[in-house]
Amino acid sequence: MQSTLVSILIPFKNTAHFLTECLDSIINQSYQNWEVLAIDDHSEDTSMNLVTSYNEHDERIKVFKNTGKGIIPALQTAYSKSSGTFITRMDSDDIMKPNRIKTMVNSLIETGEGHIAVGQVSYFSDRGISNGYERYEIWLNQLTAKGTNYTEIYKECVIPSPCWMAFRNDLDSCGAFEPDRYPEDYDLTFRFYENDLKIIPCNEVLHLWRDYDSRTSRTSEHYAQNYFLDIKLHYFLKLDYDFARPLVIWGAGFKGKNIAKKLLEQGIEFVWLCDNPKKINKKIYDQELSHFSILEKLPKPQSIITVANEEAQKEIKRYLNGLNQTPMEDYFFFC
């Protein structure tokens, strides 16, 4: 079973403080037939020296300079250097649980190509985890336990970037790391969805996800909310929108306005709904906002829900279900 090589792609930049724990967690894996492709993305600390010292003691840990700048070129560089049948990512500031690689390899061998192995995650931080991250962890792990991640793909990234594994052939069929679109992990998740790769349910925490103030997802402009919205709308229009049906936007907050503006730029007509009495019959971007009851008069509409309030989301879902509408076919929660 351990004859199949796993390639672990690790972009790193200025994470010397965390790299030892990260690499030690890989060295201590119960599954030992792996290679690390560690790519230095122009670090200014001692990260490169640290990884090089590991390479001197373990030739499975290979280190290279990024041929470009940023995480996408780093992943492209890592992938071009890899040889494994199985491909997985790892963040240089995180920790693998000892059975992570073995569990994922076993899952893929059992199910075969056309599948994605995932694992549950646990956030940790020196200062404690915020309520937002705690709720995200619970939500994500509930989906992963059932393998139903795609059912809420338009809400958030439903496959954590450092905790998946795929056959090389399947990754290639999805375009691997070729697209220059951020956030790159969310884009890849949508390409897994587009290519109908089945998610293997997992009830085990396989990855420890570190949170701290300077992590890339907190500091890089590429992970700002508008980038996520752009990806959501791009793939919705490509994969799930039926151009023969009326399109509806619910909500006129930041996300609703952003989506509306993008649709107008593309010449796509839509009906704009809200339940705020102060906004009903008003115009934004020269588009009039209507009361949500108008939905009942539309022939087979498709709705993008941009309302963030959880209680309001529950009410909207009850209302749509009462109209015999189906999630991920008739309505899509974008938050």
C-alpha positions in Angstrom: 0.0 0.0 0.0 2.8 2.4 0.8 4.3 1.9 -2.7 2.3 4.8 -4.1 4.1 8.2 -4.0 2.3 11.2 -2.5 3.5 14.7 -3.6 3.0 17.4 -0.9 3.1 20.9 -2.3 4.2 23.6 0.2 4.5 27.2 -0.8 6.2 29.2 2.0 7.0 32.8 2.7 8.4 34.2 6.0 7.0 31.3 8.1 10.3 30.2 9.7 8.6 30.4 13.1 6.1 27.7 12.1 8.0 25.5 9.5 9.6 23.2 12.0 6.3 22.0 13.4 4.9 21.7 9.9 7.8 19.6 8.5 8.1 17.5 11.6 4.4 16.6 11.3 5.1 15.4 7.8 8.2 13.4 8.7 6.2 11.7 11.5 3.4 10.6 9.2 2.4 6.9 9.5 2.5 6.8 5.7 6.1 7.4 4.6 6.2 7.2 0.8 5.9 10.9 0.1 7.9 13.8 -1.3 7.7 17.5 -0.3 8.0 20.2 -2.9 8.7 23.2 -0.8 8.7 26.5 -2.8 10.2 29.7 -1.3 8.1 32.6 -2.4 10.9 35.3 -1.8 11.1 34.9 2.0 13.0 37.6 3.9 13.5 35.6 7.1 15.3 32.3 7.7 12.6 30.1 6.1 14.8 29.1 3.2 17.7 28.1 5.4 15.5 26.1 7.6 13.9 24.0 4.8 17.3 23.6 3.3 18.6 22.1 6.5 15.8 19.6 6.5 16.7 18.7 2.9 20.2 17.9 4.0 18.9 15.3 6.4 16.0 14.0 4.4 16.1 14.0 0.6 12.4 13.6 0.3 12.1 17.2 1.3 13.0 19.2 -1.9 13.2 23.0 -1.9 13.1 25.4 -4.8 12.8 29.1 -5.4 9.5 30.4 -6.8 9.9 31.0 -10.5 7.3 33.8 -10.2 5.8 35.8 -7.3 2.8 34.8 -5.3 1.1 31.6 -4.2 -0.2 30.6 -7.7 3.2 30.6 -9.4 4.6 28.8 -6.3 2.0 26.1 -6.7 2.7 25.9 -10.4 6.4 25.5 -9.7 5.8 22.8 -7.0 3.5 20.9 -9.3 6.0 20.9 -12.2 8.6 19.4 -9.9 6.3 16.7 -8.5 6.2 13.0 -9.4 3.5 11.5 -7.2 0.4 9.6 -8.2 -1.4 11.4 -5.4 -1.2 15.2 -5.0 -2.0 17.2 -1.9 -1.3 20.7 -0.5 0.0 21.8 2.8 0.3 25.3 4.4 3.7 26.0 5.9 2.2 27.3 9.1 -0.1 24.3 9.8 0.3 20.8 11.3 -0.8 17.4 9.9 -2.3 14.8 12.2 -0.1 11.6 12.1 -2.6 9.6 10.0 -3.6 12.3 7.5 -1.7 11.0 4.5 -2.5 7.3 5.2 -6.2 8.1 5.7 -6.5 10.0 2.4 -4.4 7.5 0.4 -6.6 4.6 1.7 -9.8 6.5 0.8 -8.6 7.2 -2.7 -7.4 3.7 -3.3 -10.7 2.3 -2.1 -12.9 4.6 -4.2 -10.6 5.1 -7.3 -10.2 8.0 -9.6 -13.0 10.6 -9.9 -12.9 11.3 -6.1 -11.4 13.9 -3.7 -10.2 12.9 -0.3 -10.8 15.5 2.4 -10.5 15.6 6.2 -12.0 17.5 9.0 -10.0 20.5 10.4 -9.4 22.1 13.7 -8.4 25.7 14.1 -5.8 26.6 16.8 -4.2 29.9 17.8 -2.0 31.2 20.6 -4.7 33.8 21.4 -7.8 31.6 21.0 -10.2 31.2 18.1 -12.8 33.8 17.2 -16.5 32.9 17.1 -16.5 33.4 13.4 -13.7 30.8 12.8 -15.3 28.4 15.3 -18.6 28.6 13.4 -16.8 28.1 10.1 -15.0 25.0 11.4 -18.2 23.5 12.7 -20.1 24.2 9.4 -17.2 22.8 7.3 -16.8 19.7 9.3 -20.5 18.9 9.2 -20.4 19.0 5.4 -17.2 16.9 5.3 -18.6 14.3 7.6 -21.4 13.6 5.0 -19.4 14.5 1.8 -22.0 17.1 1.0 -19.6 20.0 0.6 -20.8 21.1 -2.8 -24.3 21.7 -1.5 -23.1 25.0 0.0 -20.3 25.8 -2.4 -21.6 29.3 -3.1 -21.4 30.3 0.6 -17.7 29.8 1.4 -14.8 27.6 0.3 -16.0 24.1 1.2 -12.8 22.2 0.6 -9.9 23.6 2.8 -6.9 24.2 0.7 -4.4 22.4 2.9 -6.6 19.3 3.5 -7.5 17.5 0.3 -5.8 14.8 -1.9 -6.5 13.8 -5.4 -5.2 11.5 -8.2 -2.8 13.4 -10.4 -5.0 12.5 -13.5 -8.1 14.1 -11.8 -6.2 17.2 -10.8 -5.0 17.6 -14.4 -8.5 17.2 -15.7 -9.5 20.1 -13.5 -6.7 22.3 -14.8 -4.5 21.8 -11.7 -3.0 25.2 -10.7 -3.0 26.8 -14.2 -5.8 29.5 -13.8 -4.5 32.8 -12.5 -7.6 33.4 -10.4 -7.6 34.3 -6.7 -8.6 33.0 -4.1 -6.9 30.0 -5.8 -8.2 27.4 -3.4 -11.8 28.5 -3.9 -11.3 28.5 -7.7 -9.9 24.9 -7.5 -12.8 23.8 -5.4 -15.2 25.1 -8.1 -13.3 23.2 -10.7 -13.6 20.0 -8.6 -17.3 20.7 -8.6 -17.4 21.5 -12.3 -15.7 18.2 -13.1 -18.0 16.2 -10.8 -15.2 14.8 -8.6 -17.0 13.0 -5.8 -16.1 14.0 -2.2 -15.3 11.1 0.1 -16.9 11.7 3.5 -14.5 11.9 6.5 -15.3 11.9 10.2 -11.7 12.4 11.4 -9.8 15.6 12.1 -6.8 15.3 9.9 -5.5 18.8 9.8 -4.6 21.5 12.4 -5.2 24.9 10.9 -3.3 27.8 12.5 -4.7 31.3 12.8 -2.7 34.4 13.4 -2.8 38.0 12.4 -0.2 37.9 9.5 -1.5 34.8 7.8 -2.0 35.3 4.0 -5.8 34.9 4.0 -6.0 37.8 6.5 -3.5 40.2 4.9 -3.5 39.7 1.1 -5.8 41.7 -1.1 -6.4 38.5 -3.1 -8.6 37.2 -0.3 -10.8 40.3 0.0 -14.6 39.7 -0.2 -14.9 41.1 -3.7 -12.6 38.4 -5.0 -14.8 35.7 -3.5 -17.9 37.2 -5.0 -16.3 37.4 -8.4 -15.5 33.7 -8.3 -19.0 32.8 -7.1 -20.7 34.8 -9.9 -18.2 33.5 -12.5 -19.0 29.8 -11.8 -22.7 30.4 -11.2 -23.1 31.8 -14.6 -21.0 29.1 -16.1 -22.3 26.1 -14.3 -25.7 26.6 -12.7 -27.5 29.6 -14.3 -30.2 28.8 -16.8 -30.3 31.8 -19.1 -33.9 30.9 -20.1 -35.1 31.6 -16.6 -35.6 34.9 -14.8 -32.7 35.8 -12.5 -33.3 37.3 -9.1 -31.1 39.0 -6.5 -32.1 39.0 -2.9 -30.6 41.8 -0.7 -29.2 45.2 -1.4 -26.2 45.3 1.0 -22.5 45.2 -0.1 -22.8 41.7 -1.7 -26.1 42.4 -3.4 -24.9 45.6 -4.9 -21.6 44.0 -6.0 -23.4 41.2 -7.7 -25.9 43.6 -9.3 -23.1 45.8 -10.7 -21.3 42.8 -12.2 -24.5 41.5 -13.9 -25.2 44.9 -15.3 -21.7 45.1 -16.7 -22.3 41.8 -18.5 -25.7 42.9 -19.8 -27.6 40.3 -17.8 -31.1 41.3 -16.7 -32.4 40.5 -13.2 -35.1 41.3 -10.7 -33.9 42.9 -7.5 -35.7 42.0 -4.2 -35.5 43.1 -0.6 -37.7 43.3 2.5 -36.5 46.7 3.7 -39.4 49.1 3.5 -37.0 52.0 3.2 -35.5 50.5 0.0 -38.6 49.0 -1.7 -39.5 50.9 -4.9 -36.2 52.8 -4.7 -33.5 52.5 -7.4 -29.9 51.5 -7.2 -27.8 51.6 -10.3 -31.1 52.6 -12.0 -32.6 49.2 -11.0 -35.8 49.3 -9.0 -36.0 47.2 -5.8 -39.2 45.2 -5.3 -40.9 43.4 -2.4 -40.0 39.7 -2.3 -43.6 38.7 -2.9 -43.1 39.5 -6.6 -41.2 36.3 -6.8 -44.4 34.3 -6.9 -45.4 35.9 -10.2 -42.1 35.0 -12.0 -42.0 31.9 -14.2 -39.4 29.4 -12.7 -37.0 32.1 -11.3 -33.5 31.4 -10.1 -32.4 33.4 -7.0 -29.1 34.5 -5.7 -29.4 35.1 -1.9 -27.0 37.8 -0.6 -28.6 38.3 2.7 -26.1 37.6 5.5 -28.3 37.5 8.6 -28.7 33.9 9.6 -32.3 34.3 10.9 -33.3 36.1 7.7 -31.7 33.3 5.7 -33.8 30.7 7.5 -37.0 32.7 6.8 -36.0 33.1 3.1 -35.3 29.3 2.9 -38.7 28.5 4.5 -40.4 30.9 2.1 -38.7 29.4 -1.0 -39.4 25.8 0.2 -43.0 26.8 0.5 -42.9 27.6 -3.2 -41.5 24.1 -3.8 -38.2 25.5 -4.9 -35.0 23.5 -4.6 -31.6 24.6 -3.3 -28.7 24.5 -5.8 -31.3 24.5 -8.6 -33.8 27.3 -7.9 -31.9 29.3 -5.2 -28.3 29.7 -4.2 -27.0 31.2 -1.0 -24.0 33.5 -1.7 -23.3 34.1 2.0 
